C-alpha cells in the first residue's frame, strides 16, 4: 500500500491489487477486466511498482488513448506525493523535436554535432597543454620544446578538422545538451511527473533538446508512461529498452485499453509500399551511372508496371472516376496460386534472375543511402534524403519471400491525390494474426498486465494475442445497481437487408424518439455506421423538439462533443466505430441515456474475410474465424459504448440495446443470429428484455423514481 496514493481502495480494488501482485511476483501475465469504478489503473500500477521496487525492474504503462495518458500522469503524480518514484512520460521524437526534422536527419545532426563538440574540446585541451609546455620550455626544459612542437602539429590538424566541420549541418539544441550544464534540467524533471509538453516548453526556454535529454535520463527509472508503439514495434522496443538500461526480462509491461492491442499489433506489423516510392526509386536510379542500376531498374520497374496493371484491370466502366481520396482495396488474393500482383510481376519481369537483380538493387540502395547521409553530414544538402531504391527493393523482397506465409494477406489499394487528381496505388502485406507481434513481446518481458473494461472472453484474448496461461480476473460495475437499467429492446433486427425497409425504420425511429423524450438530460445514440447515424438523425429532426447533433466522418469531434454536453435534453447520433465510443466520459446529465441501435458489425471486406480464414486455420472450432474476428470485437465495441454513461456512484442512467438479437428470449428463434450469448455472464444478467412500446414507460418510471426530472415528467 506504500504506492497507493489515496485513503482507501475501492471495493474489490484491494483484492485485485493482491491478486495482481502475487501474479507479477511469480512472473505471470494477467488479463484484468474491470468496469468503470474498479480503479483499474491503480489496481495494476500499484502492485507492479511494488514488485519492480523489490526486484529491481522498471514498469512501463502504455495506452493508445490520449485521455488515458493524462490519467496515468495524474495517478503517477499522486503516487509521488506518498512514495518518491522516478517517473517519465515518453512520446515519439516527432512530437518533441524543436527543429522538426525526421529520424534520419536527426541521427546525422547528432553525429555531426557530437563530432564538432568533441573536436572543440580536443582543441581546448591541446591549447591548454601547449601553454603548459611553452612555460616549461621557457624554464629551460629542453624536452618540453619537442613535445610542444608535436602538440602544435595536432592543433593544426584539429583546426583543419574544425574548418571542415564548420560547413556541416549541426543542431544547436543538441549542442547545448553536450556543452551546457544540464543538472538543473534533470533536477526539475524528477521533481515531479512532467508531461512531454512541459518538457518541450522547459527545454525550449533553455535551448536544449528535451527529447535527447529525456533519453539520457530514463535509465533505471521506476515508471515510464508511453504509447503502444514503444512496445509493439520490435525495433523501437529494442532501442527503448536500451535507453531504459533494462533487459526485456527486467520490464513489467502494463497495457491499458488492451482490447485495442489486437488492431494496434496488426498496424505495426503491416508493410506497405506506394507506387510513388517506385516512381522515385526509378528516377533515382536514372541519375546514377553505377552498373548495378540496370539490374535494379529491371526488377523494380517490372513490379511497378505489375502494380499499375493490377489495379487498372480491376476498374470496370467508370471505376477510375469513382475512386476517392480514401484508400480502396483491390482484391488480388487467390486460393490455389499466388496473388494477382505476383503473377503479373512474374509476367512483366525479364532478366537474368529476380533474386540477383534484387540483391543488386539492395546493395546499390545501401550505398546511395550512405552517400545521402554523408552529403547531409557535410552540409552539401539542406535535408537528409531517404533512399527510395532501398525502400522499394526491401519491400519487393519481403513481398516475394513472405507474401505466401500463414497469416499474411497481400492487398493492392488505390486512392486519388486531392491536389493533382491523380489515381495511384500501393501494395501491402496485411498481418492477420496479431500474436505474431505480441507473442514475442510477452515472451521477452518479465510479466504483463492487460487491462480493459472489455477483455472477455479471456480464452479468445489468450489465443489472439499469444498468451500462455495468464491469470484472469473480472470485476463488474461497482456502482449501485439501483442507479441503472440496461434493456434489450426487441425492435426489428437491423440486418443489412432490412435497413432500407420503411416499416423497420419507422419502428426504430419511434423507439429512439421515445428514449430521447424520456431522458432527463442528453442521449447518446450509436449506430452501425455513419450512414445509419445520418439516416436516423434526419428522422429525429423531423419528429422531436430535442436538439439533434450528428457526428460525421472526417470532422473533428471535440468541438461537437463540447457543444453537445453544454446542451440540455439533446441527442447525439454517431457511429459505434467512431472516436466517441471509447475513452470519452459523459458524466451526470452530459449523457443520461446511451442507445446502441442494431448490432454494429464492421464492414466485412476482403481483409476481414482474410482475418477470419487465418483464425480458422490457426485455431480449432466451429466458425472460429467469425467469432474471433467479427462477433466478439463487435460486442466489445458495444460494451465500450454502453460504458460511456454511469461513470460515478452518483450517476443515474439507462443503457439500451435496440435490436432483437440482443434479447435473451429471442435466442431460440434467432439461432446463430443472436448475440446475447456473446456477452459475459454478468452483462447478460443485467439485460432486461422489453418490447419497444414499453420502453418509454420503463424509462419514465425509472427516472421519476430517482427524482431525475426537473419539474413534471414528460407525458408518455
Beta strands, then each sheet from edge to edge (+ up, - down):
strand 1: 30-34
strand 2: 58-63
strand 3: 87-89
strand 4: 223-227
strand 5: 251-255
strand 6: 271-274
strand 7: 328-330
strand 8: 408-416
strand 9: 423-431
strand 10: 447-452
strand 11: 471-475
strand 12: 484-489
strand 13: 523-527
strand 14: 548-550
strand 15: 571-575
strand 16: 593-597
strand 17: 653-658
strand 18: 687-690
sheet 1: 3+ 4+ 2+ 5+ 10+ 1+ 11+
sheet 2: 6+ 9- 8+ 7-
sheet 3: 14+ 15+ 13+ 16+ 17+ 12+ 18+
end
